[in-house]
Amino acid sequence: MTDFKKLLAQYRWEEVQAKIYGTSDQDVRHALNRDNLTLNDFIALISPAATPYLEQMAVKAQQITQLRFGKTIQLYAPLYLSNECQNICTYCGFSMDNKIRRKTLSNTELLLEAMALKSMGVNHVLLVSGEANKTVEINYFLQAIELLKPHFSQISIEVQPLELTEYQLLQAAGVYAVLVYQETYHREVYKKYHPKGKKSNFDYRLDTPDRIGQAGIHKIGLGVLLGLEDWRVDSFFTAAHIAYLQKNYWQTRYSISFPRLRPAAGSVAPNFHLSDKHLLQLICAYRLWNENLEISISTRENESFRDHIIPIGVTTMSAASKTNPGGYVVAPQALEQFEVSDERDMETIKNQIRKMGYAPVMKDWESTYSGLIR
């Protein structure tokens, strides 16, 4: 099996960029008028030439999403375990060189945070931590999962890249999904933003989704940090990565997220700006290209944008998020990883979803059935 590193090496960033910006009006119309879209069609849909067709893209994205997923939005909440980190990432509030108070939740604190989420009706929790491989590592994660399993229907994680054997342990422990973001697929730019720590190893991070797939985890979540590099080029490589993974791990489900670079302590300003209009274009392009892809929007985005995107292509949303360890009850004043833009509580967001004719779902029932046939 050819790994994704070899596929990535076949592309030159500048050539992909030139192809995207050289897309014609005819290329876009061709992509909009066919089924079973290719990566070349995806290039057309994220190109500047597709901007005049945004309304047509949105209508088609809405139709595809409703046909595949119904009028439902799955809700989840993050639970931050730790802000300890052994990496320097120039855009992150948890970066090792930021002089902040570090905190890792104890078992008691973890359960207090869990009970706060349960009181909101949360059944799907995403465990998040900084990348502190010596202190917040596989045994800590397994213990946290064991503590939380009686209280949540689904537990997903977004932590440092792990070894295959460690992902196999997480799979056996019942982890539903693993999210890992490459941040950017531009190898040289990646080095600039990640100068120190294990995260500076571009290839190890790039290989992580393969290890997750080999471990049999139910769902893999991918994405890049939008703002570090040209969002169009990075999105092409993300789509290419998803296509590669779907071919090799066809039983696994996939999701895509769109984290835009947000203000954080000690962070850099975005190198490339992604407007709301272009983010909408990107979401529509992913839906038209891949009808089975789950599309997630976090509370990084403001409430107006999140409300408007509900009927178009999104399937999953975070809600009532706190992005610091202990943020719900234990240490609500601690430093956040990034600023949250949509600060509405869970009930307000659920009511807004209902108001728009959709059903807020607190558990993904498909995982129960698919587990019976894997």
ChimeraX attribute file (.defattr): number of C-alpha atoms within 10 A of each C-alpha:
attribute: neighborCount
match mode: 1-to-1
recipient: residues
	/A:1	4
	/A:2	8
	/A:3	13
	/A:4	19
	/A:5	13
	/A:6	9
	/A:7	12
	/A:8	15
	/A:9	9
	/A:10	9
	/A:11	11
	/A:12	10
	/A:13	16
	/A:14	10
	/A:15	10
	/A:16	17
	/A:17	17
	/A:18	11
	/A:19	15
	/A:20	22
	/A:21	16
	/A:22	14
	/A:23	20
	/A:24	16
	/A:25	16
	/A:26	12
	/A:27	18
	/A:28	23
	/A:29	16
	/A:30	13
	/A:31	22
	/A:32	21
	/A:33	8
	/A:34	11
	/A:35	10
	/A:36	10
	/A:37	16
	/A:38	15
	/A:39	14
	/A:40	15
	/A:41	22
	/A:42	24
	/A:43	27
	/A:44	27
	/A:45	30
	/A:46	27
	/A:47	26
	/A:48	19
	/A:49	19
	/A:50	24
	/A:51	16
	/A:52	11
	/A:53	15
	/A:54	18
	/A:55	13
	/A:56	12
	/A:57	22
	/A:58	22
	/A:59	14
	/A:60	17
	/A:61	24
	/A:62	20
	/A:63	16
	/A:64	19
	/A:65	25
	/A:66	15
	/A:67	11
	/A:68	11
	/A:69	15
	/A:70	13
	/A:71	19
	/A:72	20
	/A:73	24
	/A:74	17
	/A:75	26
	/A:76	27
	/A:77	24
	/A:78	25
	/A:79	24
	/A:80	29
	/A:81	27
	/A:82	24
	/A:83	28
	/A:84	22
	/A:85	23
	/A:86	19
	/A:87	22
	/A:88	21
	/A:89	26
	/A:90	20
	/A:91	23
	/A:92	23
	/A:93	25
	/A:94	32
	/A:95	25
	/A:96	22
	/A:97	15
	/A:98	16
	/A:99	11
	/A:100	15
	/A:101	10
	/A:102	14
	/A:103	16
	/A:104	18
	/A:105	20
	/A:106	14
	/A:107	14
	/A:108	11
	/A:109	17
	/A:110	20
	/A:111	16
	/A:112	17
	/A:113	22
	/A:114	21
	/A:115	17
	/A:116	14
	/A:117	25
	/A:118	15
	/A:119	8
	/A:120	13
	/A:121	15
	/A:122	25
	/A:123	19
	/A:124	25
	/A:125	27
	/A:126	21
	/A:127	21
	/A:128	22
	/A:129	25
	/A:130	25
	/A:131	25
	/A:132	19
	/A:133	17
	/A:134	9
	/A:135	14
	/A:136	21
	/A:137	16
	/A:138	19
	/A:139	13
	/A:140	14
	/A:141	19
	/A:142	18
	/A:143	12
	/A:144	18
	/A:145	20
	/A:146	13
	/A:147	15
	/A:148	19
	/A:149	14
	/A:150	8
	/A:151	18
	/A:152	17
	/A:153	18
	/A:154	22
	/A:155	22
	/A:156	24
	/A:157	23
	/A:158	19
	/A:159	25
	/A:160	22
	/A:161	24
	/A:162	16
	/A:163	13
	/A:164	16
	/A:165	13
	/A:166	18
	/A:167	23
	/A:168	19
	/A:169	15
	/A:170	25
	/A:171	18
	/A:172	13
	/A:173	16
	/A:174	19
	/A:175	22
	/A:176	21
	/A:177	24
	/A:178	27
	/A:179	25
	/A:180	21
	/A:181	23
	/A:182	21
	/A:183	22
	/A:184	26
	/A:185	22
	/A:186	18
	/A:187	12
	/A:188	10
	/A:189	12
	/A:190	20
	/A:191	16
	/A:192	12
	/A:193	18
	/A:194	20
	/A:195	15
	/A:196	17
	/A:197	15
	/A:198	18
	/A:199	21
	/A:200	18
	/A:201	15
	/A:202	19
	/A:203	13
	/A:204	15
	/A:205	19
	/A:206	19
	/A:207	15
	/A:208	21
	/A:209	25
	/A:210	18
	/A:211	18
	/A:212	29
	/A:213	24
	/A:214	16
	/A:215	19
	/A:216	18
	/A:217	22
	/A:218	22
	/A:219	20
	/A:220	23
	/A:221	23
	/A:222	20
	/A:223	23
	/A:224	24
	/A:225	20
	/A:226	25
	/A:227	20
	/A:228	23
	/A:229	20
	/A:230	16
	/A:231	21
	/A:232	22
	/A:233	25
	/A:234	25
	/A:235	22
	/A:236	21
	/A:237	21
	/A:238	21
	/A:239	21
	/A:240	18
	/A:241	20
	/A:242	23
	/A:243	15
	/A:244	17
	/A:245	20
	/A:246	15
	/A:247	10
	/A:248	16
	/A:249	15
	/A:250	12
	/A:251	15
	/A:252	20
	/A:253	19
	/A:254	21
	/A:255	20
	/A:256	24
	/A:257	22
	/A:258	20
	/A:259	19
	/A:260	20
	/A:261	24
	/A:262	21
	/A:263	19
	/A:264	17
	/A:265	19
	/A:266	16
	/A:267	18
	/A:268	16
	/A:269	15
	/A:270	17
	/A:271	12
	/A:272	13
	/A:273	16
	/A:274	18
	/A:275	10
	/A:276	11
	/A:277	11
	/A:278	18
	/A:279	17
	/A:280	20
	/A:281	23
	/A:282	22
	/A:283	24
	/A:284	29
	/A:285	26
	/A:286	23
	/A:287	26
	/A:288	29
	/A:289	23
	/A:290	19
	/A:291	17
	/A:292	16
	/A:293	21
	/A:294	21
	/A:295	21
	/A:296	21
	/A:297	21
	/A:298	24
	/A:299	22
	/A:300	21
	/A:301	19
	/A:302	14
	/A:303	15
	/A:304	9
	/A:305	15
	/A:306	18
	/A:307	13
	/A:308	11
	/A:309	18
	/A:310	22
	/A:311	23
	/A:312	21
	/A:313	29
	/A:314	26
	/A:315	24
	/A:316	23
	/A:317	20
	/A:318	21
	/A:319	23
	/A:320	23
	/A:321	24
	/A:322	21
	/A:323	24
	/A:324	26
	/A:325	32
	/A:326	25
	/A:327	19
	/A:328	21
	/A:329	15
	/A:330	16
	/A:331	15
	/A:332	14
	/A:333	12
	/A:334	17
	/A:335	21
	/A:336	21
	/A:337	23
	/A:338	20
	/A:339	19
	/A:340	18
	/A:341	14
	/A:342	20
	/A:343	18
	/A:344	15
	/A:345	12
	/A:346	20
	/A:347	13
	/A:348	13
	/A:349	22
	/A:350	19
	/A:351	14
	/A:352	16
	/A:353	20
	/A:354	15
	/A:355	10
	/A:356	13
	/A:357	13
	/A:358	17
	/A:359	17
	/A:360	19
	/A:361	19
	/A:362	19
	/A:363	19
	/A:364	16
	/A:365	11
	/A:366	8
	/A:367	14
	/A:368	11
	/A:369	9
	/A:370	12
	/A:371	9
	/A:372	7
	/A:373	6
	/A:374	9
